[in-house]
Amino acid sequence: MVNAEISILGFTSLSEDYIWKSGLERGTDELVEDLNHYLCDILEDMLTLGGDVLKFAGDAVLVLWRTSPSEMAKTISLVVHCSWQIQKKYWRRDMRVGQKFHLKIAISAGSMHLLSFGDERRRHLCVVGKALEEVTEAEKLANADEIVLSASCWELCEKHRLRTRHIEGKTAVKVGGWNSI
């Protein structure tokens, strides 16, 4: 599996600005409306390329691509390319309060286990595995407008397609561009 965590930076200060400008109830509604439009645009691109939204977590979204081990490198390239296009297209979005959303994207690859529990009325999904741990670690290494590949993702990807920068003291890398082939 390949997964991408897309995080919105500046969410807390943006929330405060909406509330300060429009009041608690109206500001919250405006923030939710703007955030929904922004995320729907981004997720539409990811879903079009075969991703599944796995989880919303505050200011982040986890998207998953299921793939066989033999197709892992190609799927990583697809996800990196998609992430690169999203960064170019949505890297900065002006909001009603004058601030801008910025994105950072982390990508990992490897095994994850999806556990489902509950009944017909209420079902819960639990995700565990090294790939999930790695995407969380990679996300912490990313700054605004960057894409970071976890160590496993870097090991498994089509390196010739990417321009990367190593992160000092880390096995993860930052994607600096896409080589057309």
Salt bridges, closest charged atoms under 4 A:
GLU30 OE2 - ARG26 NE 3.16
GLU30 OE2 - ARG96 NH1 4.00
GLU33 OE2 - ARG96 NH2 3.18
ASP34 OD2 - ARG96 NE 2.95
ASP41 OD2 - ARG93 NH2 2.85
ASP45 OD2 - LYS89 NZ 3.49
ASP52 OD2 - ARG66 NE 3.95
ASP94 OD1 - LYS100 NZ 2.45
GLU134 OE2 - LYS130 NZ 3.88
GLU139 OE2 - LYS104 NZ 3.16
ASP145 OD1 - HIS102 ND1 3.24
GLU146 OE2 - ARG165 NH2 3.50
GLU146 OE1 - LYS174 NZ 2.86
GLU158 OE1 - ARG161 NE 2.91
